């Protein structure tokens, strides 16, 4: 069973090293799930003395005001023999055999994190003590609860400390060691007050009564220690700490423990409970209880670890692999990312992903509607027809309506089709640009490399611009061809009536009668509508061929050509990953390693008896 406590100690140290101690984490932390014992007490409650009595060493800073300003994770390791020593996690491989030096290091490390302005921090200090005189146990020493800020501290320090203490002890896996002095009214005990708030039934709270030897004559703590004054699920334990004079004289801790035992054994009021009093008994009780709690939490720990491993692996997969080292690896990585993007883009055009259907809507709705809005009849008003037909006669009148007149009327109508044709090209271009942006957003790997994303996006848009220009030329050429050559068969089918022609005896502007001009307008309108019907089908074909089909075929061809010319440093610049992403991957990888290690080790010792 002792293996379980050692395992939890090891995992807690690893959690602290990774910053996985419950702060600013999106996922539940392993630290929170591990059972721990938090030591809570007000200032001058004897909290530090209790801890030192359990350890048997003077190692905690002392002084006025708030001395403990960071959580101290104290891990006790029982060794069979050898010299006692302490180790800090932030100073690996350095053994402190002088516990006065360890005490100074706690103070210095606190100042390094919080500054010398007596501020507080929830980032723990990790201290392991190895000794033949301790039991395997982990305790978290928290800052003492206070009611008044000392000089140099903000007014919020009182509430800040309470919030920090509460954040530790409100977790269901936390065992609360509530330290209260016997020479004060228990109703005013800071430790009991806050413990009662987070553990109203006393199911997680161990009560420790200090300074029993300092109670007024004629009073005792029997009612409290026997659970009548304030009942907890676990028996109260009384301790007798060293006096300030003993501390000043550096009285040996072993001698102090012996004197504590003698006090309870020889004091009539406490003689009947002496066997369950004292700091040695407190350490054993806590160690045994911690072992029991750890074992009961093993199934929940295993479940949490398995679930978190899956979440971490999923997140790492989403972030992507680290950058290749060699030039060939970098080129291959860039090409693979580009191909992934290109395939996503094609999927949008082919209907596998949404967005490509907007192109069809352009040809099925927007382009035909824009042709209808042209209103060719406005180009064929009587005044316009008369003017163009008459001007086409030149210096001598034609006996029938001149061909040039027809051509000019038709050209004046067809030229207006250029606008909707160009609009169709530009609209499809805009849709393709949107699909490029959409495809980049959906290419997970591009989020990892912002420089490559910018370069790839620019290259793709430049390709679309070239395709748009080619498409515009081809599309407008279709319109211009219709203007440059009239369909002969259409006009051959028209009835030839010379009598409806012009009368050369009339003046220049009255040569053609209105009925004949209206007939010309009707003929031209019929021809232009016929041409529009044809262009409605050929222009979409031209746009699709020159833009959509070409984008699917060669969107990144130019980019790939330029990519092959780049050297290692240039490729590395494309894979210039966001530092935040790199740090995120590193943190996730370390955390995943921690959870995998914890999983295998817990499985190895979970049922060891």
C-alpha positions in Angstrom: 0.0 0.0 0.0 2.9 2.4 0.7 3.7 2.1 -3.0 0.4 4.1 -3.7 1.5 7.1 -1.6 4.9 7.0 -3.3 3.2 6.9 -6.7 1.0 9.8 -5.8 4.0 11.8 -4.6 5.8 11.1 -7.9 2.8 12.1 -10.0 2.3 15.3 -7.9 5.9 16.3 -8.5 5.4 15.7 -12.3 2.2 17.7 -12.3 3.9 20.6 -10.6 6.8 20.5 -13.0 4.4 20.8 -15.9 2.2 23.5 -14.4 -0.6 20.9 -14.2 -1.7 21.9 -10.7 -5.2 23.1 -11.4 -4.6 26.6 -12.8 -5.8 27.9 -16.1 -6.3 24.4 -17.6 -9.2 23.7 -20.0 -9.1 20.0 -19.1 -9.5 18.4 -15.7 -6.0 18.2 -14.1 -4.5 15.0 -12.7 -3.5 17.1 -9.7 -7.1 17.8 -8.8 -7.9 14.1 -9.0 -5.1 13.0 -6.7 -6.0 12.8 -3.0 -4.1 15.2 -0.8 -4.1 16.6 2.7 -4.3 20.4 3.0 -3.2 22.0 6.2 -5.4 24.9 7.2 -5.2 27.2 10.1 -5.2 30.8 11.2 -2.0 32.8 12.0 -0.5 31.8 15.3 -2.6 28.6 15.4 0.5 26.5 15.7 0.2 25.2 12.1 3.9 25.3 11.4 4.8 23.7 14.7 2.4 20.8 13.9 4.1 20.2 10.6 7.5 20.3 12.1 6.5 17.9 14.8 5.2 15.4 12.2 8.5 15.7 10.3 10.7 16.0 13.4 12.7 18.8 11.9 12.8 22.7 12.0 12.4 23.5 8.3 9.6 26.1 8.0 10.2 29.9 7.9 9.0 31.8 10.9 8.3 35.4 11.6 5.6 38.0 12.1 2.8 38.5 9.6 2.1 36.2 6.7 5.1 33.9 6.4 3.7 31.1 4.2 2.8 32.9 0.9 2.8 29.9 -1.5 1.4 26.4 -1.1 4.1 24.0 0.1 3.7 20.5 -1.1 5.5 18.5 1.6 6.2 14.9 0.7 7.6 12.7 3.4 9.5 9.5 2.4 10.4 6.9 5.0 13.8 5.4 4.4 15.3 2.4 6.3 18.5 4.1 7.2 20.9 6.8 6.2 21.2 10.5 6.8 18.1 12.7 6.7 17.9 15.2 3.8 15.5 17.4 1.9 15.2 18.0 -1.8 13.4 20.8 -3.7 11.9 20.0 -7.1 13.2 23.4 -8.5 16.7 22.3 -7.4 17.0 18.8 -8.7 19.9 16.6 -7.4 20.7 19.1 -4.6 20.4 17.5 -1.2 19.9 19.7 1.9 21.2 18.0 5.0 21.1 21.3 6.8 17.4 22.0 7.4 18.1 25.6 8.3 19.3 26.0 4.7 16.1 24.3 3.5 14.1 26.9 5.5 16.0 29.7 3.9 15.4 28.2 0.4 11.7 28.1 1.0 11.8 31.9 1.8 14.0 32.7 -1.2 11.9 30.6 -3.6 8.8 32.3 -2.3 10.3 35.7 -3.0 11.4 34.7 -6.5 7.8 33.9 -7.4 6.0 36.6 -5.5 8.6 39.4 -5.0 9.5 40.8 -1.7 6.3 42.8 -1.4 4.8 40.0 0.7 2.4 39.0 -2.1 1.0 35.5 -2.5 1.0 32.9 -5.3 -0.9 29.7 -5.8 2.1 28.1 -7.7 3.3 25.5 -5.2 6.8 24.8 -3.8 7.6 21.1 -3.9 9.7 19.8 -1.0 10.5 16.1 -0.3 12.0 15.0 3.0 13.7 11.6 3.4 14.1 10.3 6.9 13.8 7.1 9.0 11.7 9.0 11.5 8.7 9.9 9.2 5.8 8.0 7.7 5.0 8.1 4.0 2.7 11.1 3.8 1.9 14.1 1.6 0.8 17.4 3.1 0.0 20.7 1.4 0.8 23.6 3.7 -1.4 26.6 2.8 -0.9 30.3 3.8 -2.4 31.0 7.3 -5.8 32.7 7.3 -5.7 36.2 8.6 -8.0 39.1 9.3 -5.6 42.1 8.8 -3.1 42.9 6.1 0.4 43.8 7.3 2.4 46.8 6.1 3.4 46.5 2.4 0.5 44.1 1.5 -2.6 45.1 -0.4 -5.9 45.3 1.4 -7.1 42.4 -0.7 -4.6 40.0 0.8 -7.1 38.7 3.4 -9.6 37.7 0.8 -6.9 36.5 -1.6 -5.6 34.0 1.0 -9.1 32.8 1.8 -9.8 32.3 -1.9 -6.6 30.3 -2.3 -7.3 28.1 0.7 -10.8 27.6 -0.4 -9.7 26.6 -4.0 -7.7 23.7 -2.5 -10.0 22.4 0.2 -13.3 22.6 -1.7 -12.1 19.9 -4.0 -13.8 16.5 -3.1 -10.4 14.7 -3.2 -8.9 17.0 -0.6 -8.5 15.9 3.1 -8.6 18.9 5.4 -6.3 19.1 8.4 -7.9 21.9 10.4 -5.5 23.4 13.0 -7.2 25.2 15.9 -5.6 26.5 19.1 -7.2 25.2 22.4 -6.6 28.5 24.2 -9.1 30.2 21.9 -12.9 29.8 21.5 -13.4 27.1 18.9 -16.4 29.1 17.5 -13.9 31.7 16.4 -11.5 29.3 14.7 -10.7 30.3 11.2 -9.9 26.7 10.2 -13.1 25.3 11.6 -15.2 28.1 10.0 -13.9 27.6 6.5 -13.8 23.8 6.8 -17.4 23.7 7.9 -18.4 25.8 4.8 -16.8 23.4 2.3 -17.3 20.2 4.3 -20.5 20.8 6.3 -20.8 17.1 7.4 -17.1 16.8 8.5 -16.6 13.9 6.2 -13.2 15.1 5.0 -12.0 17.0 8.0 -9.5 16.0 10.6 -9.5 18.3 13.6 -6.1 19.1 15.4 -6.1 20.9 18.6 -2.9 22.8 19.5 -1.6 24.7 22.6 -3.5 22.4 25.0 -0.8 23.0 27.6 -1.4 26.8 27.4 -5.1 26.7 28.4 -6.2 28.6 31.5 -6.0 26.7 34.7 -9.2 24.9 35.5 -10.1 24.4 31.8 -9.4 21.5 29.5 -10.1 20.4 26.0 -11.7 17.0 26.8 -15.2 17.9 25.3 -13.5 18.9 22.1 -11.2 16.0 21.8 -14.0 13.5 22.6 -16.2 15.1 19.9 -18.9 16.5 22.1 -18.2 20.2 21.5 -17.7 19.9 17.7 -18.3 16.6 16.2 -16.3 15.3 13.2 -16.4 12.0 11.4 -12.8 11.4 12.6 -11.6 11.7 16.2 -9.9 15.0 17.2 -6.2 14.8 17.9 -4.5 17.0 20.4 -0.8 18.0 20.1 1.6 19.9 22.4 4.0 22.0 20.4 7.3 23.3 21.5 7.2 26.6 23.3 8.8 29.7 21.8 11.6 29.3 24.4 12.2 25.7 23.2 12.3 27.0 19.6 14.8 29.7 20.5 17.0 27.2 22.3 16.8 24.7 19.4 15.4 22.0 21.6 15.8 18.6 19.9 12.6 17.5 18.2 12.9 14.0 19.4 13.0 15.3 23.0 10.0 17.5 22.3 8.0 14.5 21.1 9.0 12.6 24.2 7.8 15.6 26.4 4.6 15.7 24.4 3.9 12.0 25.1 4.7 12.5 28.8 2.3 15.5 29.0 -0.7 13.5 27.8 0.3 10.4 29.8 0.7 12.3 33.0 -2.2 14.8 32.8 -5.2 13.3 34.5 -7.8 14.9 32.1 -6.1 13.3 29.0 -4.5 10.2 30.4 -7.3 7.9 29.1 -6.8 9.2 25.6 -3.0 9.5 25.6 -2.6 6.7 23.1 -4.4 8.7 20.4 -2.8 12.0 21.1 0.4 13.7 19.9 2.1 14.5 16.6 3.5 11.0 16.1 0.0 9.5 16.3 -1.3 12.3 14.0 1.3 11.4 11.3 0.4 7.7 11.4 -3.4 8.3 11.3 -3.0 10.7 8.3 -0.7 8.3 6.5 -3.1 5.3 7.0 -6.1 7.4 6.0 -4.4 8.8 2.9 -3.5 5.2 1.8 -7.2 4.2 2.2 -8.4 7.2 0.2 -5.9 6.7 -2.6 -6.9 3.1 -3.0 -10.6 4.0 -3.2 -9.9 6.7 -5.8 -7.8 4.4 -8.1 -10.8 3.4 -10.4 -11.7 7.1 -10.8 -8.1 8.1 -11.4 -7.7 5.4 -14.1 -10.9 6.6 -15.8 -9.8 10.2 -15.8 -6.3 9.3 -17.1 -7.7 7.2 -19.9 -10.2 10.0 -20.9 -7.5 12.7 -20.7 -5.1 10.7 -22.8 -7.7 10.5 -25.6 -8.3 14.2 -25.4 -4.6 15.0 -25.4 -4.0 12.7 -28.4 -6.9 14.3 -30.3 -5.6 17.8 -29.6 -2.1 16.9 -30.7 -3.5 15.4 -33.8 -5.4 18.6 -34.5 -2.3 20.8 -33.9 -0.2 18.6 -36.2 3.2 17.1 -36.3 6.4 19.1 -35.5 8.4 20.5 -38.4 10.8 18.2 -40.3 14.5 18.9 -39.9 15.9 18.3 -43.4 15.2 20.2 -46.6 13.6 17.2 -48.3 11.3 16.7 -45.3 10.3 20.3 -45.3 9.5 20.3 -49.0 7.5 17.1 -48.6 5.6 18.6 -45.7 4.7 21.8 -47.6 3.7 19.8 -50.7 1.4 17.5 -48.6 -0.3 20.5 -46.9 -0.8 22.1 -50.3 -2.3 18.9 -51.8 -4.6 18.7 -48.8 -5.8 22.2 -49.4 -6.1 21.6 -53.1 -8.2 18.5 -52.6 -10.5 20.3 -50.2 -10.9 23.1 -52.8 -11.9 20.5 -55.4 -14.3 18.9 -53.0 -16.1 22.2 -52.8 -16.4 22.5 -56.5 -17.5 18.9 -56.9 -20.2 19.1 -54.3 -18.6 16.9 -51.8 -18.3 20.0 -49.6 -20.8 22.9 -49.8 -20.1 26.1 -51.8 -19.7 25.0 -55.4 -23.4 25.1 -56.1 -23.2 28.9 -56.0 -21.5 28.8 -59.4 -24.5 26.9 -60.9 -26.8 29.6 -59.4 -24.9 32.3 -61.3 -25.7 30.5 -64.6 -29.1 29.4 -63.8 -30.5 32.6 -62.1 -28.2 35.6 -62.0 -26.8 35.6 -65.6 -30.2 35.0 -67.3 -31.9 37.6 -65.1 -29.2 40.2 -66.0 -29.8 39.5 -69.7 -33.5 40.0 -69.3 -32.9 43.3 -67.5 -31.1 44.6 -70.6 -34.5 45.6 -72.2 -33.4 45.6 -75.9 -36.6 47.2 -77.0 -35.3 50.5 -75.4 -32.4 50.3 -77.9 -35.0 49.9 -80.7 -37.2 52.9 -80.2 -38.6 54.5 -83.4 -36.3 57.5 -83.2 -33.2 55.2 -82.8 -34.2 52.9 -85.6 -35.0 55.8 -88.0 -31.7 57.6 -87.1 -29.5 54.5 -87.6 -31.4 53.3 -90.7 -31.3 56.7 -92.4 -27.6 57.3 -91.5 -26.8 54.0 -93.1 -28.0 55.3 -96.5 -25.0 57.6 -96.8 -25.1 60.2 -99.5 -27.6 58.3 -101.6 -30.7 56.4 -100.5 -31.1 52.7 -100.7 -34.3 51.3 -102.3 -34.6 48.9 -99.4 -33.5 49.1 -95.8 -29.6 48.9 -95.9 -27.7 46.0 -94.4 -25.5 48.4 -92.5 -28.5 49.8 -90.7 -29.4 46.3 -89.5 -25.8 45.7 -88.4 -25.6 49.0 -86.4 -28.9 48.3 -84.7 -27.8 44.7 -83.8 -24.4 45.8 -82.6 -25.9 48.5 -80.4 -28.0 45.8 -78.7 -25.3 43.1 -78.5 -22.7 45.4 -77.0 -24.8 45.7 -73.9 -24.5 41.9 -73.4 -20.8 42.5 -72.5 -21.8 43.9 -69.1 -23.7 40.7 -67.9 -21.0 38.6 -69.5 -18.2 40.3 -67.5 -20.4 40.3 -64.4 -20.7 36.5 -64.7 -16.9 36.1 -65.0 -16.4 38.4 -61.9 -19.1 36.7 -59.9 -17.6 33.3 -60.5 -14.2 34.7 -59.6 -15.5 36.0 -56.3 -17.1 32.6 -55.5 -13.8 30.8 -56.3 -11.9 33.3 -54.0 -14.4 32.6 -51.2 -13.9 28.9 -51.7 -10.1 29.3 -51.5 -10.6 31.1 -48.1 -13.0 28.5 -47.0 -10.7 25.7 -48.0 -7.7 27.3 -46.2 -9.8 27.6 -43.0 -10.7 23.9 -43.4 -7.1 22.8 -43.9 -6.1 22.2 -40.3 -2.4 22.1 -41.1 -2.4 25.7 -42.4 -3.4 27.0 -39.0 -0.1 25.6 -37.8 1.9 27.6 -40.3 0.6 31.2 -40.8 3.4 32.1 -43.3 2.6 29.2 -45.6 -1.0 30.0 -45.3 -0.4 33.6 -46.5 1.9 32.5 -49.4 -0.4 29.7 -50.5 -3.5 32.0 -50.4 -1.7 34.7 -52.4 -0.5 32.2 -55.0 -4.0 30.7 -55.4 -5.6 34.1 -55.7 -3.0 35.1 -58.3 -3.8 32.0 -60.3 -7.5 32.9 -60.2 -6.7 36.4 -61.4 -4.9 35.0 -64.4 -7.8 32.6 -65.1 -10.3 35.5 -64.8 -8.5 37.5 -67.4 -8.4 34.6 -69.8 -12.0 33.9 -69.1 -13.0 37.5 -69.7 -11.2 37.5 -73.0 -12.8 34.3 -74.2 -16.3 35.3 -73.0 -16.3 38.8 -74.5 -14.9 37.2 -77.7 -18.1 35.2 -77.9 -20.1 38.4 -77.8 -17.9 40.2 -80.2 -18.1 37.3 -82.7 -21.9 37.6 -82.7 -21.5 41.3 -83.5 -19.0 40.7 -86.2 -21.0 38.1 -88.2 -24.7 37.9 -88.7 -26.5 34.6 -89.1 -27.4 34.7 -92.8 -30.1 32.1 -92.6 -32.1 34.2 -90.2 -32.4 37.1 -92.7 -32.9 34.9 -95.8 -36.1 33.7 -94.2 -37.4 37.2 -93.9 -40.0 38.3 -96.6 -38.4 40.6 -99.2 -40.9 43.4 -100.0 -39.4 46.3 -102.0 -42.5 48.3 -101.7 -42.0 48.6 -98.0 -38.6 50.1 -98.7 -37.7 53.7 -98.7 -39.1 56.4 -101.0 -36.3 58.4 -102.5 -38.6 61.3 -103.4 -39.1 62.0 -99.6 -36.7 64.0 -97.6 -33.8 62.3 -95.9 -35.5 61.8 -92.5 -38.9 60.8 -93.9 -37.7 58.2 -96.4 -38.9 55.2 -94.3 -42.5 55.0 -93.0 -43.2 54.1 -89.4 -44.7 50.7 -90.2 -41.5 49.7 -92.0 -39.3 50.9 -89.2 -41.4 49.0 -86.7 -40.9 45.9 -88.8 -37.1 46.5 -88.7 -37.2 46.9 -84.9 -39.2 43.7 -84.5 -36.8 41.8 -86.8 -33.7 43.1 -84.9 -35.3 42.3 -81.5 -36.1 38.8 -82.7 -32.5 38.3 -83.9 -30.9 39.7 -80.7 -33.1 37.5 -78.6 -32.0 34.5 -80.6 -28.4 35.5 -80.1 -29.0 35.9 -76.3 -30.5 32.5 -76.2 -27.3 31.1 -77.6 -25.0 33.1 -75.4 -26.9 32.1 -72.4 -25.5 28.6 -73.0 -22.1 29.3 -74.5 -21.0 32.0 -72.0 -21.4 29.6 -68.9 -19.4 27.0 -70.9 -16.6 29.5 -71.5 -16.6 30.6 -67.8 -16.5 27.0 -66.5 -13.8 26.0 -69.0 -11.6 29.0 -68.4 -12.1 29.4 -64.6 -13.7 26.5 -62.8 -12.1 23.6 -64.8 -8.8 25.4 -64.9 -8.8 26.1 -61.2 -9.4 22.4 -60.5 -6.6 21.4 -62.9 -3.8 23.9 -62.3 -4.6 26.2 -59.3 -1.3 25.6 -57.6 0.9 24.7 -60.6 2.8 28.0 -60.6 3.2 27.8 -56.8 4.6 24.3 -57.0 7.1 25.4 -59.7 8.3 28.3 -57.5 8.4 26.0 -54.5 10.9 23.6 -56.2 13.3 26.5 -56.6 13.4 27.4 -52.8 16.3 26.5 -50.6 16.2 25.1 -47.1 16.0 28.4 -45.3 13.2 29.6 -47.5 11.2 26.4 -46.9 11.9 26.8 -43.2 10.4 30.3 -43.4 7.2 28.9 -44.9 7.0 26.5 -42.0 7.6 29.3 -39.5 5.2 28.0 -37.0 3.3 30.2 -34.5 5.3 30.1 -31.3 2.1 29.7 -29.3 1.3 26.6 -31.3 4.8 25.2 -30.8 4.6 25.8 -27.0 1.1 24.3 -27.0 2.4 21.1 -28.7 5.3 20.9 -26.3 3.1 21.3 -23.3 0.5 18.8 -24.6 3.3 16.3 -25.4 4.8 16.6 -21.9 1.4 16.3 -20.3 0.6 13.2 -22.5 3.8 11.7 -21.4 2.9 12.3 -17.7 -0.5 10.8 -18.1 0.8 7.7 -20.0 3.4 7.2 -17.4 0.9 7.6 -14.6 -1.4 5.1 -16.3 1.1 2.4 -16.5 2.4 2.9 -13.0 -1.0 3.1 -11.4 -2.0 -0.1 -13.2 1.2 -1.7 -11.8 0.6 -0.9 -8.2 -3.2 -0.4 -8.0 -3.9 -3.6 -6.2 -0.6 -4.2 -4.6 -1.2 -5.2 -1.0 
